[in-house]
């Protein structure tokens, strides 16, 4: 059965340190049920999250918010009918709808606004009119989506751990949900999502340059790095598969920094299995950079590292190593490096 393996190294070569990593972890995104008991279910998830720290419960809450705007979808299904209702169209235009001769569109998720509008006496009747054409569970859905969004942002503003956990999920949300959370969390930069194709993922902005390379032999990669002169760069060959002759895989991370980066910088490393679930073995809050390097013109490697070792009990198929880079209060980027596990 696959297991996470960690490394202890103390090299100084172009500012390179390696220290031990951690172990331990998530599942498929499924849309929750929207019922009269959904509010209690959300409260239970918050209680469980605070008592255990297990992000699975936080993901359950995020699932309420990260869904398509089903109200708008249903409105457009019956567009011919609603386009003739001047009161209906007038209300939607008042809320910012763009009405064409074929559809009604919002730049934002209109369902998210329901709990806020319904509590405003001046808006309550308008929302009730819009929802009077649809089953009650659609209204409950809107209330739960907006409530989930508000509770996530409210708690994220109070606790940095929740803010980081929420930010980690933003790159995987639908576009309207992404825009909303970027705005409500007051994030001035989008979280980069890089999907590698051949064993290497590179991310760059004004603050940092990151290269993550999958290697089959982490020790050999480290030995090569340690033997380099300061001005040299390693010539690592990216791996795209694990096979019976070599059952290891590990990300080798190099970086250089700008002047505005906030330190320290951490990274999480998790393995996404062929069934799209996350492996129970996960490295969390590994130190990438503890403090500003002495020279910004050099390339460094991560202070901590980890990897996975497979055996015959692990299913063959396509896997992904997912790396999340973040500071104390901001997720910087998410890198995905796919590879294939082959059997005899």
C-alpha positions as CSV (number, residue, x, y, z in Angstrom):
1,X,0.0,0.0,0.0
2,X,1.3,3.4,-0.9
3,X,2.9,5.4,1.9
4,X,4.3,8.8,2.2
5,X,8.0,8.9,2.7
6,X,10.0,11.8,4.1
7,X,13.5,13.0,3.9
8,X,16.1,14.6,6.2
9,X,18.8,16.5,4.4
10,X,21.1,19.4,5.4
11,X,22.8,20.7,2.3
12,X,23.9,24.2,1.6
13,X,24.1,24.7,-2.1
14,X,22.6,27.8,-3.6
15,X,20.7,28.3,-0.4
16,X,19.3,24.7,-0.2
17,X,18.1,23.1,3.0
18,X,16.0,19.9,3.4
19,X,14.3,19.0,6.7
20,X,11.7,16.3,7.5
21,X,8.1,16.5,6.3
22,X,4.8,15.4,7.9
23,X,2.2,12.8,7.2
24,X,-1.5,12.4,7.2
25,X,-6.3,14.3,4.7
26,X,-10.4,14.8,1.2
27,X,-12.9,13.5,-1.3
28,X,-15.0,14.0,-4.4
29,X,-17.0,17.2,-4.7
30,X,-20.7,16.2,-4.4
31,X,-23.6,18.6,-4.3
32,X,-25.4,18.5,-1.0
33,X,-29.1,18.0,-0.5
34,X,-31.1,21.2,0.1
35,X,-33.9,20.6,2.7
36,X,-35.4,22.3,5.7
37,X,-32.7,20.5,7.8
38,X,-29.8,21.8,5.7
39,X,-29.2,24.7,8.2
40,X,-28.8,22.2,11.1
41,X,-26.5,20.1,8.9
42,X,-24.3,23.1,8.1
43,X,-24.1,23.9,11.9
44,X,-23.1,20.3,12.6
45,X,-20.3,20.6,10.0
46,X,-19.0,23.7,11.6
47,X,-19.1,22.0,15.0
48,X,-17.2,19.0,13.7
49,X,-14.6,21.1,12.0
50,X,-13.9,23.2,15.1
51,X,-13.7,20.1,17.3
52,X,-11.5,18.0,14.9
53,X,-9.8,20.4,12.5
54,X,-10.7,17.9,9.7
55,X,-11.1,20.0,6.5
56,X,-13.6,17.4,5.2
57,X,-16.3,19.2,7.2
58,X,-15.2,22.6,5.8
59,X,-15.5,21.1,2.3
60,X,-19.0,20.0,3.1
61,X,-19.9,23.7,3.8
62,X,-18.1,24.9,0.7
63,X,-20.1,22.4,-1.4
64,X,-23.3,24.4,-0.6
65,X,-21.7,27.5,-2.2
66,X,-19.9,26.0,-5.1
67,X,-22.8,25.1,-7.3
68,X,-24.3,26.5,-10.5
69,X,-27.0,29.2,-10.4
70,X,-29.9,26.8,-10.7
71,X,-32.5,29.6,-10.3
72,X,-31.1,31.4,-13.4
73,X,-30.9,28.1,-15.3
74,X,-34.6,27.4,-14.6
75,X,-35.5,30.9,-15.6
76,X,-33.8,30.5,-18.9
77,X,-35.5,27.1,-19.5
78,X,-38.8,29.0,-19.5
79,X,-37.4,32.2,-21.1
80,X,-40.3,32.7,-23.5
81,X,-42.8,32.6,-20.6
82,X,-40.9,34.9,-18.3
83,X,-39.8,37.3,-21.0
84,X,-43.5,38.3,-21.4
85,X,-43.9,39.0,-17.6
86,X,-43.0,42.7,-17.3
87,X,-43.0,42.5,-13.5
88,X,-40.7,39.5,-13.4
89,X,-38.3,41.0,-16.0
90,X,-38.4,44.4,-14.3
91,X,-37.4,42.9,-10.9
92,X,-34.5,41.0,-12.5
93,X,-33.3,44.1,-14.3
94,X,-33.4,46.0,-11.1
95,X,-31.0,43.4,-9.6
96,X,-28.6,43.8,-12.6
97,X,-29.8,41.2,-15.1
98,X,-28.8,41.5,-18.7
99,X,-31.9,40.6,-20.7
100,X,-31.5,39.8,-24.4
101,X,-34.1,38.3,-26.8
102,X,-32.7,34.8,-26.0
103,X,-31.8,34.7,-22.4
104,X,-31.4,36.4,-19.0
105,X,-27.8,36.6,-17.6
106,X,-26.2,37.9,-14.4
107,X,-22.5,38.6,-13.9
108,X,-22.8,37.0,-10.5
109,X,-24.5,34.1,-8.9
110,X,-28.0,35.5,-8.3
111,X,-29.0,32.6,-6.0
112,X,-26.3,33.7,-3.5
113,X,-28.2,37.0,-2.9
114,X,-31.4,35.3,-1.7
115,X,-30.8,35.2,2.1
116,X,-29.7,38.9,2.1
117,X,-32.6,40.1,-0.1
118,X,-35.3,38.1,1.8
119,X,-34.3,39.8,5.0
120,X,-34.8,43.2,3.5
121,X,-38.4,44.3,3.9
122,X,-38.2,46.3,0.7
123,X,-36.9,43.4,-1.3
124,X,-38.7,40.5,0.3
125,X,-41.9,40.7,-1.8
126,X,-39.8,40.9,-5.1
127,X,-37.9,37.7,-4.2
128,X,-41.1,35.9,-3.2
129,X,-42.6,36.8,-6.6
130,X,-39.6,35.5,-8.5
131,X,-39.6,32.2,-6.5
132,X,-43.4,31.8,-6.6
133,X,-43.0,30.2,-10.0
134,X,-40.7,27.4,-8.7
135,X,-40.7,24.6,-6.2
136,X,-39.9,25.5,-2.6
137,X,-36.7,23.5,-2.5
138,X,-35.2,25.8,-5.1
139,X,-35.8,28.7,-2.6
140,X,-34.1,26.7,0.2
141,X,-31.2,26.1,-2.1
142,X,-30.7,29.8,-2.6
143,X,-30.9,30.5,1.1
144,X,-28.4,27.8,1.9
145,X,-25.9,28.9,-0.8
146,X,-25.9,32.5,0.4
147,X,-25.8,31.4,4.1
148,X,-22.8,29.1,3.4
149,X,-21.0,31.9,1.6
150,X,-21.6,34.3,4.4
151,X,-20.5,31.9,7.1
152,X,-17.4,30.9,5.3
153,X,-16.2,34.4,4.7
154,X,-17.2,35.5,8.2
155,X,-15.2,32.7,9.8
156,X,-12.3,33.2,7.4
157,X,-12.0,36.8,8.5
158,X,-11.6,35.7,12.1
159,X,-9.3,32.6,11.6
160,X,-6.4,32.4,9.2
161,X,-6.5,28.6,9.1
162,X,-10.1,28.8,7.7
163,X,-9.0,31.6,5.3
164,X,-6.2,29.4,3.9
165,X,-8.4,26.3,3.7
166,X,-11.0,28.3,1.8
167,X,-8.5,29.8,-0.5
168,X,-7.1,26.4,-1.4
169,X,-10.5,25.5,-2.9
170,X,-11.1,28.7,-4.9
171,X,-9.2,27.6,-8.0
172,X,-11.5,24.6,-8.3
173,X,-14.8,26.5,-7.8
174,X,-17.0,27.6,-10.7
175,X,-16.1,31.0,-12.1
176,X,-18.9,32.9,-10.5
177,X,-18.1,31.5,-7.1
178,X,-14.4,32.3,-7.6
179,X,-15.2,35.9,-8.4
180,X,-17.4,36.2,-5.4
181,X,-14.9,34.8,-2.9
182,X,-12.0,36.8,-4.4
183,X,-14.0,39.9,-3.8
184,X,-15.4,39.0,-0.3
185,X,-12.0,37.9,1.0
186,X,-10.4,41.0,-0.6
187,X,-7.8,39.1,-2.4
188,X,-5.9,41.4,-4.8
189,X,-4.4,38.6,-6.8
190,X,-5.9,35.5,-8.3
191,X,-4.6,32.1,-7.0
192,X,-2.6,30.5,-9.8
193,X,-3.5,27.0,-10.9
194,X,-0.9,25.3,-13.0
195,X,-1.5,21.8,-14.5
196,X,1.7,20.2,-15.7
197,X,1.8,17.8,-18.7
198,X,5.3,16.3,-18.6
199,X,6.3,16.1,-15.0
200,X,7.1,19.7,-14.4
201,X,4.9,22.7,-13.4
202,X,6.1,26.3,-13.3
203,X,4.4,29.3,-11.7
204,X,5.6,32.8,-11.8
205,X,4.3,36.2,-10.7
206,X,6.0,39.4,-9.5
207,X,6.8,37.8,-6.1
208,X,8.0,34.3,-6.8
209,X,9.2,31.8,-9.4
210,X,8.4,28.2,-8.7
211,X,9.4,25.0,-10.5
212,X,8.1,21.7,-9.3
213,X,9.6,18.6,-10.9
214,X,8.5,15.0,-10.3
215,X,11.5,12.7,-9.8
216,X,11.7,8.9,-9.2
217,X,14.8,9.2,-7.1
218,X,14.7,12.1,-4.6
219,X,18.1,11.2,-3.1
220,X,19.8,11.3,-6.5
221,X,18.2,14.7,-7.3
222,X,19.4,16.1,-3.9
223,X,22.9,14.7,-4.4
224,X,23.1,16.3,-7.8
225,X,21.8,19.6,-6.4
226,X,24.4,19.5,-3.5
227,X,27.3,19.0,-6.0
228,X,26.5,22.1,-8.1
229,X,28.4,25.3,-8.1
230,X,26.4,28.3,-7.0
231,X,25.8,29.6,-10.5
232,X,24.8,26.2,-11.9
233,X,21.3,24.7,-12.3
234,X,20.4,21.0,-11.9
235,X,19.6,19.0,-15.0
236,X,16.7,16.9,-13.6
237,X,14.7,14.6,-15.8
238,X,10.9,14.8,-14.9
239,X,9.1,11.5,-14.3
240,X,5.7,10.8,-15.6
241,X,5.2,7.3,-14.4
242,X,5.9,4.9,-11.5
243,X,6.6,1.3,-12.6
244,X,7.7,-2.1,-11.1
245,X,11.3,-1.2,-11.3
246,X,11.0,2.2,-9.6
247,X,8.1,2.6,-7.1
248,X,8.9,6.1,-5.8
249,X,7.7,9.5,-6.8
250,X,8.5,12.9,-5.2
251,X,8.3,16.6,-6.2
252,X,11.6,18.5,-6.3
253,X,10.8,22.2,-5.8
254,X,13.1,25.1,-6.8
255,X,12.3,28.8,-6.4
256,X,13.5,32.3,-6.6
257,X,11.9,35.3,-4.8
258,X,10.9,38.8,-5.4
259,X,11.0,41.6,-2.8
260,X,7.3,41.7,-1.9
261,X,6.9,38.0,-0.9
262,X,5.6,37.5,2.6
263,X,7.6,35.0,4.7
264,X,7.5,32.2,5.7
265,X,6.1,30.3,2.7
266,X,4.6,26.8,3.2
267,X,3.4,24.0,0.9
268,X,1.0,21.1,1.2
269,X,1.5,18.0,-0.8
270,X,-1.3,15.5,-1.5
271,X,-1.9,12.6,-3.8
272,X,-5.0,12.5,-5.9
273,X,-5.8,8.8,-6.8
274,X,-7.3,7.4,-10.0
275,X,-10.8,7.6,-8.5
276,X,-10.3,11.3,-7.9
277,X,-10.3,10.9,-4.1
278,X,-7.4,12.2,-2.1
279,X,-5.0,9.7,-0.6
280,X,-5.1,9.4,3.2
281,X,-1.3,10.2,3.2
282,X,-0.7,13.9,3.0
283,X,2.1,16.3,3.9
284,X,0.9,19.5,5.4
285,X,2.6,22.9,6.1
286,X,6.0,21.9,4.9
287,X,8.4,24.9,5.0
288,X,9.3,26.1,1.5
289,X,11.1,29.3,2.6
290,X,11.5,30.3,6.2
291,X,12.9,33.8,5.6
292,X,14.0,36.0,2.8
293,X,17.1,34.6,1.0
294,X,20.3,36.6,1.1
295,X,20.4,36.9,-2.7
296,X,17.3,37.2,-4.9
297,X,19.3,36.4,-8.1
298,X,19.9,32.8,-7.1
299,X,17.7,29.7,-7.4
300,X,17.0,27.8,-4.2
301,X,15.3,24.5,-3.3
302,X,12.6,23.8,-0.7
303,X,13.6,23.5,3.0
304,X,11.4,20.4,3.4
305,X,10.4,17.6,1.0
306,X,8.4,14.4,0.8
307,X,7.2,11.7,-1.6
308,X,5.3,8.5,-2.0
309,X,6.3,4.8,-2.2
310,X,4.0,2.4,-4.0
311,X,3.5,-1.4,-3.9
312,X,1.4,-4.1,-5.5
313,X,-1.7,-3.2,-3.5
314,X,-2.0,0.2,-5.1
315,X,-4.3,0.4,-8.1
316,X,-2.8,1.2,-11.5
317,X,-3.9,4.3,-13.2
318,X,-3.5,8.1,-13.4
319,X,-2.5,10.0,-10.3
320,X,-1.8,13.6,-9.5
321,X,0.6,15.2,-7.1
322,X,-1.1,18.4,-5.9
323,X,1.1,21.1,-4.4
324,X,-0.4,24.2,-2.6
325,X,1.9,27.1,-1.9
326,X,0.8,29.6,0.7
327,X,1.9,32.2,3.3
328,X,0.3,32.7,6.7
329,X,-2.8,34.4,5.2
330,X,-2.6,34.0,1.4
331,X,-2.6,31.0,-1.0
332,X,-0.1,31.8,-3.8
333,X,-0.6,28.9,-6.2
334,X,-1.7,25.4,-6.8
335,X,0.4,23.1,-8.9
336,X,-0.8,19.7,-10.3
337,X,1.7,17.2,-11.6
338,X,0.1,14.0,-13.1
339,X,1.8,10.7,-13.5
340,X,0.8,7.1,-14.2
341,X,1.3,4.0,-12.0
342,X,2.0,1.0,-14.2
343,X,1.9,-2.6,-13.0
344,X,3.7,-5.7,-14.4
